[in-house]
């Protein structure tokens, strides 16, 4: 019987980021065993009857936070079934624009990031290759979306600071730092993980990791002018990365905002990217909305595939 065996799903070990603290809950031997759909029930029954309580001192049967029942944690499914359960779309078929927009980076990583031990039929590998990255025009649209999001609030860092609202300025700067971190992953064609690991992942990016230092300054400094300057530095780094990866970029992504003592994102940054898109379906998408990762940070939306469908 052809099968695939891998460690997939939501665990930090799937991303290669587990450490000693990771063992304090939901820890034990885990595996995804992917078999033909018609064989799932029989294989599951066989494993339930045959697997031991432990192996080489490590628990095989244990309770988890989402299922407080002691049982083995070899998840048996078909390749398609596993992928659909994580993604909410069927990657064995051609994905439409709304399918792509409903994917979170974390959901894709739960299918593509973990180690594969065997894949007899190559079905799992085929799905992982299809999910390597967005179609080119959609990629350009999503990069433009993050720049549009930055443009919406960058001037407010200075405006709130100038009014003496230091807390408000800090909060806005932190929001913008998060958008910049997401943009860094987009530019490097790297699926971003969920919030806990986003900063760790940022530091692994070949070029865009250079934004980490100015972003850290932006969220830690006590002076709003220094905060704004650090954000400007980060955006200039990202603009340079954008040029390096072959996407259209302007000479300088920031400019003075009206006659006020603060800065904003140049309109040409977004428009130049939008003008490079040729797919009419992508061109028809609304500006500044993008993928579910861009229009929501609600965990109860992002973790549930049925709630991630685009709202237009």
Secondary structure, DSSP 8 states (H G I E B T S, - for coil): --EEEE--SS-TTTTT---GGGGGSS-S--EEEEE-GGGHHHHHHHHHHH--SEETTEESEE--SS--S-EE-EEEE-HHHHHHHHHSS-TTS---HHHHHT--HHHHHHHHTS-EEEETTSHHHHHHHHTSS--HHHHHHHHHHHHHHHHHHHHHHHHHHHTT-HHHHHHHHHHHHHHHHHHHHHHTT-----HHHHHHHHTT-TTGGGHHHHHHHHHH-S-HHHHHHHHHHHHHHHHHHHHHTT----S-SEEE-TTSSSEEE-HHHHHHHHHT---HHHHTS-TTT-SHHHH---HHHHT-GGG-S---
